[in-house]
Amino acid sequence: MLMPKGSTRISFVTRAGKRKRLDHIAEAFGKKLSAVINEALDQYIDLHEWQLTHIRKGVKAARSGDFAAEAEVKAFFDKYGRPS
């Protein structure tokens, strides 16, 4: 089978139940299994790249001493309330 240009093949082991669930989703949406797996990988990668970007920004801000002053924190909670 020819692979689309720029593609690469990977192989991994997963539980049979997970494979059955993926097959069910692929069948329900009329998609190939590889398309469903690629969509799941795209979502996973997007989420974790986003998280890593924001964690790194937060660490950089913290290292440079960019913290909210106590009065700013108090004003925020006075305005929006405290989490329940």
Z-matrix of the N, CA and C atoms (Angstrom, degrees):
N
C 1 1.453
C 2 1.529 1 108.83
N 3 1.313 2 116.10 1 130.07
C 4 1.456 3 120.64 2 178.55
C 5 1.518 4 110.20 3 -77.65
N 6 1.315 5 114.93 4 138.16
C 7 1.461 6 120.01 5 177.32
C 8 1.519 7 108.57 6 -97.43
N 9 1.338 8 116.29 7 147.11
C 10 1.464 9 118.90 8 175.64
C 11 1.525 10 110.66 9 -59.10
N 12 1.325 11 116.14 10 148.53
C 13 1.458 12 121.40 11 179.49
C 14 1.528 13 109.38 12 -57.85
N 15 1.319 14 115.94 13 137.92
C 16 1.459 15 121.16 14 179.88
C 17 1.521 16 113.42 15 84.37
N 18 1.315 17 117.40 16 3.00
C 19 1.466 18 121.60 17 179.38
C 20 1.515 19 110.38 18 -92.84
N 21 1.305 20 115.29 19 160.43
C 22 1.457 21 121.53 20 174.28
C 23 1.520 22 108.14 21 -139.46
N 24 1.288 23 116.25 22 151.52
C 25 1.461 24 120.74 23 -178.67
C 26 1.524 25 108.97 24 -97.93
N 27 1.338 26 115.56 25 135.16
C 28 1.460 27 120.51 26 172.79
C 29 1.519 28 108.05 27 -127.20
N 30 1.303 29 115.75 28 158.61
C 31 1.453 30 121.63 29 179.82
C 32 1.514 31 107.96 30 -137.53
N 33 1.331 32 116.44 31 139.49
C 34 1.456 33 119.90 32 177.75
C 35 1.517 34 109.61 33 -151.83
N 36 1.301 35 115.86 34 163.63
C 37 1.458 36 122.64 35 179.96
C 38 1.520 37 108.11 36 -103.11
N 39 1.327 38 115.87 37 136.79
C 40 1.459 39 120.90 38 176.20
C 41 1.522 40 108.78 39 -140.45
N 42 1.294 41 115.92 40 166.13
C 43 1.469 42 120.33 41 179.91
C 44 1.525 43 110.41 42 -70.06
N 45 1.312 44 115.46 43 148.16
C 46 1.462 45 121.07 44 -177.79
C 47 1.522 46 111.10 45 -59.04
N 48 1.318 47 116.81 46 -39.03
C 49 1.461 48 120.43 47 -180.00
C 50 1.515 49 112.43 48 -62.74
N 51 1.310 50 116.22 49 -37.65
C 52 1.466 51 120.18 50 178.31
C 53 1.528 52 109.97 51 -67.36
N 54 1.316 53 116.52 52 -40.81
C 55 1.472 54 120.61 53 177.94
C 56 1.521 55 110.18 54 -61.67
N 57 1.328 56 117.16 55 -42.71
C 58 1.462 57 120.62 56 179.48
C 59 1.522 58 110.67 57 -61.88
N 60 1.325 59 116.39 58 -40.35
C 61 1.467 60 120.42 59 179.36
C 62 1.524 61 110.64 60 -64.92
N 63 1.335 62 116.38 61 -42.57
C 64 1.465 63 120.07 62 177.51
C 65 1.529 64 111.06 63 -63.46
N 66 1.321 65 116.57 64 -42.96
C 67 1.467 66 120.55 65 177.78
C 68 1.526 67 110.66 66 -59.96
N 69 1.325 68 116.66 67 -41.98
C 70 1.467 69 121.71 68 -179.93
C 71 1.533 70 110.45 69 -62.30
N 72 1.318 71 116.87 70 -44.76
C 73 1.470 72 121.18 71 179.09
C 74 1.524 73 110.08 72 -63.16
N 75 1.323 74 116.41 73 -45.92
C 76 1.465 75 120.35 74 179.99
C 77 1.528 76 110.70 75 -59.11
N 78 1.320 77 116.38 76 -45.61
C 79 1.460 78 120.67 77 -179.80
C 80 1.527 79 111.07 78 -64.46
N 81 1.333 80 116.92 79 -43.54
C 82 1.462 81 121.18 80 -177.74
C 83 1.527 82 112.04 81 -61.71
N 84 1.330 83 116.90 82 -34.13
C 85 1.459 84 120.82 83 -178.32
C 86 1.528 85 113.12 84 -100.10
N 87 1.326 86 116.14 85 3.05
C 88 1.455 87 119.83 86 178.81
C 89 1.517 88 113.00 87 64.75
N 90 1.328 89 115.43 88 36.99
C 91 1.463 90 120.42 89 -178.45
C 92 1.517 91 109.79 90 -116.78
N 93 1.317 92 114.89 91 160.94
C 94 1.459 93 119.88 92 172.79
C 95 1.524 94 108.49 93 -75.64
N 96 1.319 95 115.19 94 150.93
C 97 1.463 96 120.57 95 179.07
C 98 1.525 97 111.00 96 -56.18
N 99 1.323 98 117.15 97 -41.33
C 100 1.467 99 119.78 98 -178.95
C 101 1.525 100 111.53 99 -62.97
N 102 1.330 101 117.89 100 -33.64
C 103 1.467 102 120.72 101 178.32
C 104 1.525 103 110.63 102 -67.10
N 105 1.324 104 116.61 103 -41.97
C 106 1.470 105 120.69 104 178.87
C 107 1.527 106 110.25 105 -64.24
N 108 1.318 107 116.90 106 -44.29
C 109 1.469 108 120.63 107 179.43
C 110 1.527 109 110.13 108 -63.91
N 111 1.328 110 117.62 109 -41.49
C 112 1.464 111 120.30 110 178.59
C 113 1.524 112 111.90 111 -64.26
N 114 1.333 113 117.75 112 -39.21
C 115 1.469 114 120.26 113 176.45
C 116 1.528 115 110.58 114 -62.44
N 117 1.326 116 116.37 115 -43.45
C 118 1.466 117 120.32 116 178.87
C 119 1.527 118 110.82 117 -63.07
N 120 1.318 119 116.91 118 -43.07
C 121 1.469 120 120.63 119 178.18
C 122 1.525 121 111.06 120 -63.83
N 123 1.339 122 117.31 121 -41.39
C 124 1.465 123 120.38 122 177.91
C 125 1.525 124 111.12 123 -58.80
N 126 1.337 125 116.49 124 -45.69
C 127 1.467 126 120.26 125 179.78
C 128 1.526 127 111.24 126 -64.13
N 129 1.312 128 117.36 127 -42.33
C 130 1.463 129 122.16 128 179.01
C 131 1.528 130 110.40 129 -61.83
N 132 1.326 131 115.98 130 -48.28
C 133 1.467 132 120.79 131 -178.65
C 134 1.522 133 110.73 132 -63.84
N 135 1.336 134 117.38 133 -45.91
C 136 1.468 135 120.76 134 179.67
C 137 1.523 136 111.22 135 -58.40
N 138 1.328 137 116.91 136 -46.54
C 139 1.464 138 121.19 137 -179.15
C 140 1.521 139 111.34 138 -61.10
N 141 1.314 140 116.55 139 -49.62
C 142 1.462 141 119.56 140 -174.84
C 143 1.526 142 112.67 141 -73.33
N 144 1.325 143 117.79 142 -32.44
C 145 1.464 144 119.03 143 173.79
C 146 1.525 145 110.28 144 -65.13
N 147 1.335 146 116.93 145 -41.20
C 148 1.466 147 121.47 146 177.93
C 149 1.531 148 109.70 147 -60.69
N 150 1.335 149 116.20 148 -48.04
C 151 1.464 150 120.08 149 179.83
C 152 1.524 151 111.25 150 -60.10
N 153 1.325 152 117.27 151 -46.73
C 154 1.465 153 120.34 152 -179.11
C 155 1.523 154 111.64 153 -61.79
N 156 1.324 155 116.93 154 -40.65
C 157 1.467 156 120.70 155 178.01
C 158 1.518 157 110.60 156 -59.11
N 159 1.333 158 116.89 157 -46.45
C 160 1.463 159 120.41 158 -177.38
C 161 1.526 160 112.52 159 -73.74
N 162 1.303 161 117.58 160 -32.61
C 163 1.468 162 120.29 161 174.92
C 164 1.521 163 109.49 162 -64.52
N 165 1.323 164 116.31 163 -45.25
C 166 1.475 165 119.76 164 179.48
C 167 1.524 166 111.39 165 -61.93
N 168 1.342 167 117.27 166 -40.54
C 169 1.466 168 120.49 167 177.04
C 170 1.524 169 110.50 168 -62.17
N 171 1.331 170 116.41 169 -42.08
C 172 1.457 171 120.44 170 179.36
C 173 1.514 172 112.50 171 -64.94
N 174 1.312 173 116.82 172 -42.46
C 175 1.467 174 121.02 173 178.44
C 176 1.526 175 109.89 174 -63.87
N 177 1.333 176 116.74 175 -42.76
C 178 1.466 177 120.61 176 179.02
C 179 1.530 178 110.35 177 -61.89
N 180 1.325 179 116.87 178 -43.84
C 181 1.466 180 120.60 179 178.89
C 182 1.522 181 110.55 180 -63.55
N 183 1.327 182 116.61 181 -42.50
C 184 1.465 183 120.33 182 -179.90
C 185 1.528 184 111.05 183 -63.94
N 186 1.324 185 116.22 184 -42.47
C 187 1.472 186 119.46 185 -179.94
C 188 1.525 187 112.43 186 -65.44
N 189 1.329 188 116.34 187 -26.78
C 190 1.465 189 119.19 188 179.19
C 191 1.528 190 111.66 189 -90.53
N 192 1.349 191 115.99 190 3.95
C 193 1.464 192 119.93 191 177.39
C 194 1.514 193 113.82 192 80.40
N 195 1.315 194 117.43 193 18.08
C 196 1.468 195 121.96 194 -178.56
C 197 1.530 196 110.04 195 -84.32
N 198 1.327 197 114.76 196 80.26
C 199 1.455 198 121.31 197 179.57
C 200 1.520 199 109.27 198 -116.28
N 201 1.317 200 116.48 199 156.45
C 202 1.460 201 120.54 200 173.84
C 203 1.524 202 108.53 201 -75.35
N 204 1.313 203 114.99 202 139.30
C 205 1.467 204 119.91 203 176.35
C 206 1.523 205 108.47 204 -71.84
N 207 1.311 206 116.28 205 157.69
C 208 1.464 207 120.93 206 -178.83
C 209 1.525 208 110.94 207 -55.59
N 210 1.319 209 117.54 208 -40.43
C 211 1.465 210 121.23 209 -179.88
C 212 1.535 211 111.28 210 -64.32
N 213 1.339 212 117.29 211 -36.12
C 214 1.467 213 120.84 212 178.33
C 215 1.527 214 110.87 213 -66.80
N 216 1.311 215 116.18 214 -40.81
C 217 1.464 216 120.76 215 178.69
C 218 1.524 217 109.88 216 -64.62
N 219 1.319 218 116.63 217 -45.72
C 220 1.472 219 121.11 218 179.02
C 221 1.521 220 110.27 219 -60.43
N 222 1.333 221 117.84 220 -44.83
C 223 1.464 222 121.60 221 -179.90
C 224 1.528 223 110.98 222 -61.60
N 225 1.318 224 116.90 223 -39.65
C 226 1.460 225 121.05 224 178.73
C 227 1.521 226 110.57 225 -60.85
N 228 1.339 227 116.74 226 -50.32
C 229 1.460 228 119.90 227 -177.66
C 230 1.519 229 112.07 228 -70.73
N 231 1.318 230 117.75 229 -30.30
C 232 1.463 231 120.15 230 174.92
C 233 1.530 232 109.89 231 -64.77
N 234 1.310 233 116.85 232 -37.16
C 235 1.463 234 121.54 233 -178.25
C 236 1.528 235 112.19 234 -77.31
N 237 1.340 236 116.88 235 -45.47
C 238 1.466 237 120.66 236 -172.18
C 239 1.523 238 114.81 237 -104.89
N 240 1.315 239 117.51 238 -9.47
C 241 1.453 240 120.51 239 -178.88
C 242 1.518 241 112.03 240 87.36
N 243 1.291 242 114.70 241 173.31
C 244 1.462 243 121.56 242 -178.68
C 245 1.529 244 109.46 243 -101.82
N 246 1.323 245 116.39 244 149.08
C 247 1.473 246 118.35 245 177.65
C 248 1.520 247 110.64 246 -64.29
N 249 1.320 248 115.13 247 146.56
C 250 1.475 249 118.47 248 -179.69
C 251 1.496 250 112.45 249 -98.46
